[in-house]
Amino acid sequence: MSAPITPLVEPVVPVPPTAPAASAEVLRPHAEEAFAGELAALAAQDDRPRPERWRMSPWAVATYLLGGTLPDGTVITPKYVGPRRIVEVAVTTLATDRALLLLGVPGTAKTWVSEHLAAAVSGDSTLLVQGTAGTPEEAVRYGWNYARLLAHGPSREALVPSPVMRAMAQGMTARVEELTRMPADVQDSLITILSEKTLPVPELGEETQAVRGFNLIATANDRDRGVNDLSSALRRRFNTVVLPLPESADAEVGIVARRVGQLGRSLDLPAAPGGIEEIRRVVTVFRELRGGVTADGRTKVKSPSGTLSTAEAISVVTQGLALAAHFGDGVLRPADIAAGLLGAVVRDPAADGVVWQEYLETVVRERDGWQDLYRACREVAA
């Protein structure tokens, strides 16, 4: 077999520590742009050993995700709030020859963690394959420029590398989102890549071999079991890390408040006075409904069909913040979050509608200080 086709992709150019921040016009900058200052500060003060082609050491990557204060006083904001050991295991996995599978229910920050890991390790979180029922094998392996293919036949110039192939050639971190939503035959195209660290191109009689620094992060929703289950052969190529839901209400409130604040600033929404109290109510409702019992453990409640994740709580509060800013007095009130709560809880109008009404009458109506939320939810439901 001839030499590897590493020239198919140009070598990655390191981003200097003074890389400019993302344009203010971008609605959602990539992690490496939004947190360029933190990444540069960490890299500059990081004197620990770094794996080949990593921008910083595993310790610095974990600090970037979990937050902390550097010796020069630079504050690193937490990107993930959860057990430190989970992050340490995930980062360590990427420093080995095994790929990383982030598993969890919807809304447990799998995509968020995946993006920030890639940004910290490789400085580029955009080598991404989005898994769907229609994802073709070419998205994982390679495709062709059909105009050149028809004109001149198979050639390097006609080959279109996938994000995974580019990551292999450049020694970077590739990402595959929603792996279990991809067809089984497309999933299994990763087996050779992950086990042999090579991607054959039979049409050219060549291959792309992964250089040191390459690895892959995949995410999967454990509610999707039975959709396109991973084969045992593919699952063995991954080290699986399960991301849990927040352990306590206070932790979840903190996550929601921090993320809502970030989204509010990006959307030019003013800070809502008293918003933390409404955030706590939304989090309490979500935790009780998905747990099937009230916070005091005294009353059992039915759970709706939806997941009621932390991500959905963030969406409900952000929508309420926008309503308060544009159609209210700027103060986040129960009326601003009632519609979002209804939309998040009632996914199946027949079954979930009954669950929501029972919860309103048996829990919200009887809880001290929640009568205003009860009235607002009843008004929206009517």
Beta strands, then each sheet from edge to edge (+ up, - down):
strand 1: 68-69
strand 2: 75-76
strand 3: 99-104
strand 4: 128-130
strand 5: 142-144
strand 6: 159-161
strand 7: 173-177
strand 8: 198-201
strand 9: 206-209
strand 10: 215-221
strand 11: 238-242
sheet 1: 1+ 2-
sheet 2: 4+ 7+ 10+ 3+ 11+
sheet 3: 5+ 6-
sheet 4: 8+ 9-
end
